[in-house]
Amino acid sequence: MQLSILLVTYLRLEKTLMCLDGIRKNTLGEFEVVLVDNGSPAEVQRKTKGLEKQFPWLTVYLLQKSDGL
């Protein structure tokens, strides 16, 4: 893996999508993105986890409560 990008989010699904789209358009070569949802409500987390289907280089981790990240 040449590049790893770590993103942390809370209740920002729309901005997260914009960020991931920008990464897809502007990143060349081999890369991965690790996205941590820091305790968003269940519905937001469900949608966030679903992004893995849209972005195959994305791995999503869901925290049940905010750990102060």
N, C-alpha and C positions, 0 to 999 in steps of 0.2 A: 504494500500500500504506500503510495507516494504522498498522499495528503489526507489527514483526518481533520474534520471540522466538528466542533462540539457546540451545540445550541441548547440553551435552557429557555423554557417558555412557561408562561402562566396566563391563561385566558387571552391568548393572542393568536388564534388560529389564522385569521386573515393575514396578519403580518408575517407569520411563519410561512404561509404559502408563498407570499411575495419573496421572502428570503430564499426559500428552496428553489423557486423558479429562477431567481437571479444566479444562484449557485450553478444550476443546470446550464444556463446560457453562457456563463463566463468562466467555467472551470474546465481546463483541458487535462487530459491524462487520467490516471487512475486516482480515484478519491472515494472517500466515504463520509457520510454525515451521521453523527450520533445526536439525536434529539431527546432531551429529557423534559417531560412535562412535569412541572413541580407542583402537583396537587390541584390541578384544575378540576371542576365538576365532572362527573362521570360522562355526560354527553359530549363535552369538549374532548375528553380523553379518548372516547370511542372514535371520534372523527380524526383526532391526531394520530391514533394508531393506524387508522385506515390509510394514511398517507404512504405507508410502506408499499402499498400496491401501486401507487402512482409514481413513486420514486424508488427504483430497485436498489439504489445505493444508500438508502436511508434505513437506520435502525432506531426505533423509538422505545424509550424506557418511560414507564408511567409510575410516578410516585403518588401514593395515596394521600399524603399530606405534605405541605411545604416544609422542606428541610432547610430553608434559609439560603438556598443557592442563589 
